[in-house]
Amino acid sequence: MQELTLDQLTFLFGSGLRPRIGRACIMEVEWVGQLQIPNAGEYVFDITPLEMSTSAGDAHDSQEMKVFVNGTQVVSAEPTKWAASRQAITLPAGQVAEVRVTLRNTAALGSLRMGVGQLYWKGPGFARQIVPEALWTVPREATPGVRCTVRWVETDATEHTEVTTVKNIDQILARETPNLVGEPYDQVKQRIYEKLIEDAAFLPPPPPVETQAVGVEATASTEPPRSPAKIRHLHPLGLEHYRNQDCLLALSTPQRMALANKLLEHPESYRHARLKTIMRLHDRLQPGAESAALDILGSWMQMNGGRKAEFATNVQDFYDGNRALFRRACISILWQHPKSFQWLQSDYLVREDGECVLPVAYLLAFGYLERGRILEWIEFLEAKLADETVSGDTRVNWLIARAMAEEIRESPAERHLKEPGRPSAGIQWLEEASLVTKDPRMQARVARERAARLTVTRRWEQADSLMQPHLNVWPKWPRELASMQRRALREMDSARKAETRKQRAEVATRLEDALKRGDDTQAASLQQTLDAMDGKPAVAE
């Protein structure tokens, strides 16, 4: 196993060792263990701060957790009351406490979301931390660990039960498959962690060695060696390998925290990751490393603060390419952990030079919208724009953020709703942005923002006139324009065919009704209409 690559290890993790079941709709977990009490005094037990319950319309996914110590319930967490009840308990030193933790996860929106089973405590002489492995023993067996029973019910009502021993109460139960354990599985997890955190994973690769056949002189066609500074290096977790990110859910909380902290020490290792990848990485690191995971996402957003607009030929595609990921991020950053939303606004929205970080602004806008407070966000942006010190190039991103807020201003304030908004609603702020900036690259980015709104309504000539002066920054624009025009023609043709099919179905229904009534005259007329739609020649009388 030492010689296996990271890809091979994650393949084993994802395909060879995890038990495969169907899509579960109910999952119940019980952990039972005996806990050695190190010091006499008052202890407070706690669980994950992540509120995993969610809802959409009348459908609700819920997670509940309870903690019992010596038969006394000390933690009760329910949807909407996740952090409501944490009861302190006094325990004597050197004694063994009987601990039982239960988790119930139910899904009405499809397959289960992940269940976070973590037990924290704080007591005499130490701060809040995961209860250590060394203090647990299995009841009536005197062996290290905690007895874990997992019961899940699939959507077809098939039930499964698995009983195993875990090292402590620190498991993430995956969205579709409980993360069960075993000796080979633990070995793979440990080796994956070692591979992910080793120094080699964070260092840029050496520049390629220029090779040349002996006795052959270099010619003009010889490709020069690439500059090491231009080599695009990413940590494996920054690549589009979802298996590499999924394995983070199987690591222990201290391992996720250590890995997140090391990533923060090497921001270049994830600087060039895609937005979808970095958001998924945040979600996988978040349980137990909430602050560090948010810092990774926030620092990435600051490093990529001048996000460019993506072109589209219709409103829905504009939303999917420019907005959807930010709205989806509200699940983990706003609803599961509201403190992360506060941290993002206070720590990452504004650069040191006063410039707005657009990815942060987009996410915050959707967060305010979903809480029914979009006008509060707009007032905040208006106050920024009223500040005389926010001028010139510093003002541009604030204007773009204000335009985006106007786009979604009238969207329904509902969670998980994929409402595309009105892309052209904020055009006046984009026009102002084009006037205040003097930097050529900033002017090019604003031109792209404006052109992206024009291509949505297929105003090709106007979009082209905006982009032509900036071809040195956007050299691919002519190809993008031609591609969009072809796509728009296909969309129009598809819409026309769909309308024709709809009309034909209506005529066919009317024909069937006429035949049932015995109305031969109308039936003949409707049949001729159908024949004409199908391109059949008319039959002479």
N, C-alpha and C positions, 0 to 999 in steps of 0.2 A: 504493500500500500504506500510505502514511502516514495516509490518511484512513479506513482501515478500523477498525471498532470491535473490541474484544477478542473479542466473540462471533463476529464475522465471521472474525477471524484464527484463532481456535481451530477454527472450522468448516473452514477451509482446511487447518489442521494435521491435523484428524481425518479428513477426508473427501476433500479434493482432492489432497493431495500425498503422503501416506504410501502405499506400495505395499501392496496387500491380498492376503494369502495365507490359506490355511486354518490349522487348528490344528496347530502343529508339535509333534513329540515328541522330535526331536533337533536341536540347533543347535551347529555348530562354527564358531568364529571365529578367524582368524589376522591379527595385525597385524605388519607388517614395516616397519622404518624405520631410517634412519641418524641417530644422535644425536650432536650436537656437544657435546664435554665442555668445560665452561667452566674448571674448575680441576683441577689434579693432586691426587690423593688417593684416599681410600677412600669408596666409594659403597655405599649400601644401597637396593636397589629393593624396592618393596612394592606390594600390590594392595589392593582393598577389604577392610575388616575384616568385611563382611557375609557370613555363612555362609548361602548361598541353598539349600543342600541340605536336604531334608526327607523325612519318611517317615510312612506311615500303614499299620499292619499290616505286610504283606509287600511293599507297594509303596513304591518309593523314587524321589524326584527328586534328582538329583545335579548339582553343578557342580564342575568342576575347572579350575584355571588353572596355567600354567607360564610362566616368564620366562627367556629366554636372552639373554645379553650376550656378544657375540663367541664364540658357540658354547658358552659355559659356562652351565649352568643355575643361576640364582641364586635363584629362587623356585619352590616346589612346594607347591601348595595342593590338598588333596583333602578329601572329606567326612570329618568327625571329626578331621582334621588340618589345618584351614584355616590356622592361624597357626604351623605347626610349623617351617617351613624358610624362613629368610631369610638368604642367604649374602652377606657383604660382598665387594666386588670393587674392586681398585685400578686406576684409569684415569688415563692421562696427559692433561695439558691440551692443548687445541688439536687433539686427535685425534677421529676419527669412530668411534663404536662401533656395531656391527651389533646391533640389538635385534629379538627376535622374541617375541611374546606369543601364547599360545594359550588358548582358552577352550572348554570342552565342556560343554554343558548337555543333560541327558537327562531326560525326563519319563515317569513311569509312572502318575501320578495324573491324567492328562488333558492339557491344554495346558501348554506350558512356563511356568514362572515366569520373571520377568525375570532376564536375565543382566547382571551388573554388570562392565563392562570398564573398569577404571581402573588407570593405572600411576602410582605415586608414586615419589619418590626423596628421599633426603637425602644431603648430601655436604659437602665443605669450605666452610664459611661460610654454609650455609643449612639450615633445618629441613625436616621432611617436607612435601612439596607435590606436586601434580600436575606431571608433567614438562611444562615450558612448550612452547607451540606453536612458538615462534621457533627452537627448537633441532632441529626435525625436518626431514628431507628424504627424499623417496621414493627408494629404491635404484635406481641406474642411470638416473635421470631428472633428478636435481639440481633437482627442483621441491619447494616446501614441502609438508610433510604426511607421512602414513603410509599405506602401502598396506594396505587392509582387505578380507579375503575372508570372506564369510559363506556358509555352507552350512547349509541346514536341510531336514529330512525331515518331511513331514506324516504324520498318523496313517494315511493311506491309502497310505503308502510313496512318494508323489510327492516328488522331490528338486528343490531349487532352489539355484542358486549365484549370488551377486552380488559383483562386485569393484568397489571404489570407493576414492577417496582421502579420508581424513579429516584434520582439522587436527592431532590428537594422539590419544593413547589415553585417551579419556575419553567412553565411550558407555554408555548404558543400553539394552540390547536388550530391547524390550518383550515382554510375556507371550505375545502371539500373532504379532506382526509385528516383524521387525528394523527398528530405526530407521535406515534408510539415508539418505543425504544427497544434496544437489544444491543448486545455487545458489538456486533459488526457495525450496526448503525451508529453507535457512540464513537467508534473508531473513525468512521468516515467523517462525522461531524467535526471531531477534533482536528483531523488532518486538513479539512477544508478551512477551518479557522486559522491554522498555522500558515497555510498557503496565502490566505487573504491578508494577513497582518505582517508577513515577512517583509523586510526592507526592500527586497527585489521587486515587490509588487508596486512600490511607490516611486521607484527610480526610473528615469527615462532610459529606454534601451540604447545601447551603444550605436553610433552611426554606422551605416552599412560600409563594409570594406570594399574599396574599389578594386576589382580584379581585372587583370589584363593578361592576355596570352604572352608568353615569353617571346621576345623577338618581333612583336607587332607594335608598331608605332601608333600613338594616339592620332585619331583623325578628327575632323570637325564634327562628325556624327557621334563621337564618344560622349555618353551622358555623364555630366559632372556629378561628383558625389553630393548627396543632399547635406544641407547644413543641419547639425544637431539641433540648433535652435528652432528649426522648422518641423522637426519630427513631432507628430501629434501623439502624445502619450496619455493614456488613460489607465487608471487602476481598473482591474477586471470588473469591479462593481459598476464602473462608469460605462461599460460596453452594453450592447443590446443583448446580453445573455441573461434572460430572465431566470434561468435555473440558478445562476450565481447569486441573484438577489433573493430568490425564494429560500435558499438555504439559510439565510440570516434568521429566519423564524425559528429554526431548530437550534440556534446557538443559545447559550445561557445569557442572562442579562448582563453579567460582568463582561462577557466576551463581546456582546454588541456594543457596550459602552466603550471598551478599549479600542475596538475597531473604528467607531465613530470619532473618537478623540484623535486617533492617528490620521484619519482622513483629514480632519481639520488642521492638523500640522502640515499637511501637504495639499493645499487647495488646488495646485496645478494638476493633481491627479484626477480631478473630476471637473475641472474648469470647462472642458469641451464636451462634456456629456450632453445628450439631448434632454430637453425639458421632460419628456415622458419618462426617461430613464432616471433622472434625478428625483422626480416626484415619487416614483416607485421605490427608489432607494430610501427616501425619507420614511415612507410608510413601513418598510421592512425593518428599519433601525429604530423606529419610534418607540415600540414597547420596551420600557425600562431605560431608554436613552432619549427621552422626550426633548430635553434642551439641546443636546448635541446634534440630534437629527435635524432639529429646526435650524441650528446654526449652519449645518451643511447646506440645507436648502436656501437659507437666506444669503449665505456667502456666494453660492452659485448665482443667485438672482442678481446680486450686486455686480459680480464679474460679467454678467450678461444683461446689464441693465437697459441697454438700448436695443431692445428686441425689435426686429424688423417685422413688418406686416407680411402675411402670406396672401398671395392672390387667389381669387375664387371667381366663379362665374354665376354663383347664386348665393342667397343669404345663408342657407344652411351650411354650405361648404365654407363660407367665410367664418361662421361660428365654429365649425369643427376644426378648422385650421388655425384659428387665432384665439379662441376663447374657451373651448370645451374643457381642456385640461385644467385651466385655472378654476373653473367652476367645480370640477370633480374634486380638486384638492381641498375644497371646503369641508369635505367629509372628515378627513383626518386632522385638519388644522383648525377648523372652527368647531365642528360638532363633537368630535371625539376628544379634543383637548383644547378648550377655549383659551388656555394660557398661551398656547403656541400662536394663536391669532393675535393676541396682545403683544407678544414678543416680536412677531414679524413686523407689526406696525411701528412699535417703539424703537426697534433696533436696526431695521433694514430698509425702511421705506425711503429714507433720505440719505444721500451720500454726504460726505464731509463738505463738499463744495456746494451743497444745497440742491443738487439735482435730484429729481424724482427717479426712483428705480421702477421702471414700468412693469416687470413681471410681478413685483410686490403689489403695485397699485391695482393691477388687474385682479389679482386674487382677493385683495381687500374689498374691491368694489362688489364682487359677487358675494362675499361674506356679509357685507352690510345689506345687500339686496335680500339675501335669504333670511336675515333677521328682521326684515321690514323697515330698515333704517337707511335706505339708499339716499334720502334727502340729507341725512346727517353727513354722509360721505361727500356729497356734492357741496354742502356748505363748507366742509373742511378744505376741499380743493379750491373753492371760490376765495376763501380766506388766504390761501397760499398765493393765488394769482393777484390778489389785491395788495400783497406785500411788495413795496417798491424795490426791495433788494432782489426779488426774483425776476430777473430781467435777462435779455439776450439769450444765449444758448442754454443757460440754466433754466429758463422759462419753458423751453420746448417740451420736455417730457411731461411737465405739469399740464400743459395744454393738451397733449395727447391723452393723458389720463382723464382729463375733464371731458374730452370728446368721447372716450370709451364709456364713461359714467352716463353720459347723455344717451348713448346707444341702448343701455339696459334700463334706463330710468323707468320706463312703463312696463317692464317685464313683471310677471307675477312673482311675488315673494314666497316661493315654495322651494323646499329642498329637493335636490336631484332632478329638477325640471330642466329639460334641454330646450329652453326658449332662445331662439337665435337673435332676438333683439332687432334693432334698426340701424344697420351700419352707417347710413348716411346722416343720421340725426345729429351727429356732432361735428359736421363738416366745418362750421364756422370757427371752431377752435383750431382745427388743422390749418385753415387758411391763415389764421393769425400766427400760427407757429412758423409757417413759411415766410412770413414777413419779419419776424424778430430774429431769426438765426442768421449769422454771418459765416458760419463754418460750412465749407463745401460739402463735407460728408454728412453733416447734420441736415443740410438742405436736401441732399439726396434721400435721406431716410424719411424726411417729412413728405417729399414728393411721392415716395413709395406708399406711405400711409394714405395719401389722398387718392393716388391711382388705384389702390386696392378697393376703395369704396366705389370708384367708377366702374371697375370691371364687374362688380357684383350686378350692376344694372346694365352691363354690356355697352357702356359708352366708350368704345375702343379708341376713337380718335382723340377724345379729351384725355384719356389715360396716357396715350402715346405721347401727346404734346407735353405732358408733365415729366415723363420718363426720359425722353430723348436727350435733354441737356445733361443727364447724369449717367450716360452709358459707360463712362469710365469707372463708375462705382457699381453699376448694375449691368454688366456686359451681356448677361443672359436674357435681358428684357425682350429683345426681338423674338427669340425662340419661345419665351414664356407667353408672349402675346399671341403668336401664331398657334401655339398649343391650346390656349384658352378659346380662341375663336373656333378652332375645330371642335373642341369639347362643347361649346355653346351650340354649334350646329347639331351635334349628336343629341344634346339634351332637347333641343327644339323638335327634332325628328322623333325622338322617343315620346315626347309629350303629345305630339300630333297623332302618333300611332295609338297611344293610350286612349286619347279622346275618341278616335275612330272606333276602337274596340268597345268603348263604353256606349257609343251611339248605336253600334250594331247590336249589342246585347239588349238595348232598350227596344229596338225595332223587332228583334226576334221574340221578345216577350209579348209585344203587342200582337205580333202575327199569331203566336200560340193562343192568345186570348180570342182573337177573331175566329180562328178555326174551331175553338171550343163552342163559340156562340153560333157557328154556322154562317157567319157573315162572309160569303165568298167574294163579294166585291172588294171589301176592305182587305181581305186576306191576299187577293191577287195584287192589289196596289202595294201592300207591304212587302210581298215577295219580290216585286220588281225593284223596290227600294233596296232590299237586301242584295239582290243580284247586282245592282249598280255598285253597291259598296264593295262587293267581292270582285268587281271588274268583269262580270259576265256580260256578254252582248245581249241586248234586248231582243225578245222574241217577237217577230212580226205577228200582227193580229190576223 
